[in-house]
């Protein structure tokens, strides 16, 4: 029962975060939601018992999104005045805090429940890293590759956006070189 509730909670949160990424007009909000979505995706790995992959998801992919976040701050005019018209701020803050507490309780529930045995038996003579590689390239190959493809698409989109912006403003480059 716990896994079902946690799965649907993480699913709703991930879809919500990526919805913000798609529909947000502010680049920094979209990048923040993308980083949050990548962190929430690691919750699926933790639910599956792949703690190592969950940590790798947080460190590697969220770190890459943070690098993309830094490039977004450099290449887009993020300092322009943004007028936020948020009504009911206290309700939004309260719901955010309550949802964070709810996610923490979901992540803490397996610690207090019964111990779960590993699905893969230990193989004598094979180290921990080799077992991680075996499990990664068998049981968790598709989710890991889907996350990698999403990151690759984001990287290509970032490169295309930067190239388009540079091509639109050639006069700035000429002024910087002293040609005009």
C-alpha positions as CSV (number, residue, x, y, z in Angstrom):
1,X,0.0,0.0,0.0
2,X,2.9,2.4,0.8
3,X,4.5,1.9,-2.6
4,X,1.2,2.7,-4.4
5,X,0.7,5.9,-2.4
6,X,4.3,6.9,-2.9
7,X,4.3,6.1,-6.6
8,X,1.2,8.2,-7.3
9,X,2.5,11.1,-5.1
10,X,5.8,11.2,-6.9
11,X,4.0,10.8,-10.3
12,X,1.8,13.8,-9.6
13,X,4.7,15.9,-8.3
14,X,6.9,15.0,-11.3
15,X,4.2,15.8,-13.8
16,X,3.5,19.0,-12.0
17,X,7.1,20.1,-12.1
18,X,7.5,19.3,-15.7
19,X,4.3,21.0,-16.5
20,X,5.8,24.1,-14.9
21,X,8.8,23.6,-17.1
22,X,6.7,23.5,-20.3
23,X,4.3,26.3,-19.4
24,X,6.5,28.8,-17.6
25,X,7.3,32.0,-19.3
26,X,10.3,32.7,-17.0
27,X,13.4,30.8,-17.8
28,X,14.6,30.7,-14.2
29,X,11.3,29.3,-13.0
30,X,11.4,26.6,-15.7
31,X,15.0,25.7,-14.7
32,X,14.1,25.5,-11.0
33,X,11.1,23.3,-11.8
34,X,13.3,21.1,-14.0
35,X,15.8,20.6,-11.2
36,X,13.0,19.8,-8.8
37,X,11.5,17.3,-11.2
38,X,14.8,15.6,-11.6
39,X,15.2,15.3,-7.8
40,X,11.7,13.9,-7.6
41,X,12.5,11.3,-10.3
42,X,15.1,9.9,-8.0
43,X,12.2,9.1,-5.6
44,X,11.2,6.4,-8.1
45,X,14.6,4.8,-7.8
46,X,14.4,4.9,-4.1
47,X,11.0,3.2,-4.2
48,X,12.4,0.5,-6.4
49,X,15.2,-0.2,-3.9
50,X,17.9,1.3,-6.1
51,X,19.4,3.7,-3.6
52,X,22.7,4.0,-5.6
53,X,20.9,5.1,-8.8
54,X,18.7,7.5,-6.8
55,X,21.8,9.2,-5.4
56,X,23.4,9.2,-8.9
57,X,20.2,10.8,-10.3
58,X,20.3,13.5,-7.7
59,X,24.1,14.2,-8.0
60,X,24.7,13.8,-11.7
61,X,21.5,14.8,-13.5
62,X,20.4,17.5,-11.1
63,X,24.0,18.8,-11.2
64,X,23.7,18.9,-14.9
65,X,20.4,20.8,-14.7
66,X,22.1,23.2,-12.3
67,X,24.8,23.8,-14.9
68,X,22.1,24.4,-17.4
69,X,20.5,26.8,-14.9
70,X,23.8,28.7,-14.7
71,X,23.9,29.0,-18.5
72,X,20.3,30.1,-18.6
73,X,21.2,32.9,-16.2
74,X,24.1,33.9,-18.4
75,X,22.5,33.8,-21.8
76,X,18.9,35.0,-21.0
77,X,18.0,38.4,-19.6
78,X,17.0,37.1,-16.2
79,X,17.5,40.5,-14.5
80,X,14.5,42.1,-16.3
81,X,11.7,43.2,-14.0
82,X,9.2,40.5,-13.5
83,X,6.0,41.5,-11.9
84,X,4.5,38.6,-10.1
85,X,0.9,38.7,-9.4
86,X,0.4,35.9,-6.9
87,X,-2.7,35.9,-4.9
88,X,-3.1,33.8,-1.8
89,X,0.6,33.7,-1.0
90,X,0.1,32.2,2.4
91,X,-1.9,29.3,1.0
92,X,0.7,28.6,-1.6
93,X,3.5,28.7,1.0
94,X,1.5,26.5,3.4
95,X,0.7,23.9,0.7
96,X,4.4,23.9,-0.3
97,X,5.6,23.3,3.2
98,X,2.9,20.6,3.8
99,X,3.8,18.8,0.6
100,X,7.5,18.8,1.5
101,X,6.7,17.3,4.9
102,X,4.5,14.7,3.2
103,X,7.3,13.7,0.8
104,X,9.7,13.4,3.8
105,X,7.3,11.1,5.5
106,X,6.9,9.0,2.4
107,X,10.7,8.7,2.1
108,X,11.0,7.8,5.8
109,X,8.2,5.2,5.9
110,X,10.4,2.3,4.6
111,X,12.8,2.8,7.4
112,X,10.1,2.0,10.0
113,X,8.5,-0.8,8.0
114,X,9.8,-4.4,7.7
115,X,13.1,-5.1,6.0
116,X,13.0,-5.8,2.3
117,X,15.3,-8.4,0.8
118,X,17.2,-7.9,-2.4
119,X,15.7,-9.4,-5.5
120,X,19.1,-10.3,-6.9
121,X,21.2,-12.9,-5.0
122,X,24.7,-12.0,-4.1
123,X,27.3,-13.6,-6.3
124,X,30.5,-14.7,-4.7
125,X,33.6,-13.1,-6.2
126,X,31.7,-10.2,-7.7
127,X,32.2,-6.9,-6.1
128,X,29.6,-4.2,-5.3
129,X,30.4,-2.1,-8.3
130,X,30.0,-5.1,-10.6
131,X,26.7,-6.0,-9.1
132,X,25.5,-2.4,-9.6
133,X,26.5,-2.6,-13.2
134,X,24.7,-5.9,-13.6
135,X,21.5,-4.6,-12.1
136,X,21.8,-1.3,-13.9
137,X,22.1,-2.9,-17.3
138,X,19.4,-5.5,-16.7
139,X,16.6,-4.3,-14.4
140,X,16.9,-0.5,-14.5
141,X,18.2,0.0,-18.0
142,X,15.1,1.6,-19.5
143,X,14.4,4.2,-16.7
144,X,18.1,5.2,-16.6
145,X,18.3,5.5,-20.4
146,X,15.0,7.6,-20.6
147,X,16.5,10.0,-18.1
148,X,19.7,10.2,-20.2
149,X,17.7,10.9,-23.3
150,X,15.8,13.7,-21.6
151,X,19.0,15.3,-20.5
152,X,20.5,15.0,-24.0
153,X,17.4,16.7,-25.4
154,X,17.7,19.5,-22.9
155,X,21.4,19.9,-23.7
156,X,20.7,20.1,-27.5
157,X,17.9,22.5,-27.0
158,X,20.2,24.7,-24.9
159,X,22.9,24.7,-27.6
160,X,20.3,25.6,-30.3
161,X,18.9,28.4,-28.2
162,X,22.4,29.9,-27.6
163,X,23.3,29.6,-31.3
164,X,20.1,31.3,-32.3
165,X,20.7,34.2,-29.9
166,X,24.3,34.7,-31.1
167,X,23.1,34.7,-34.7
168,X,20.5,37.3,-34.0
169,X,22.9,39.8,-32.5
170,X,26.0,40.0,-34.8
171,X,26.4,43.7,-34.2
172,X,27.2,43.1,-30.6
173,X,30.1,40.9,-31.6
174,X,31.4,43.5,-34.1
175,X,31.2,46.2,-31.5
176,X,33.1,44.0,-29.0
177,X,35.9,43.4,-31.5
178,X,36.1,47.1,-32.4
179,X,35.1,46.7,-36.0
180,X,32.3,49.4,-36.0
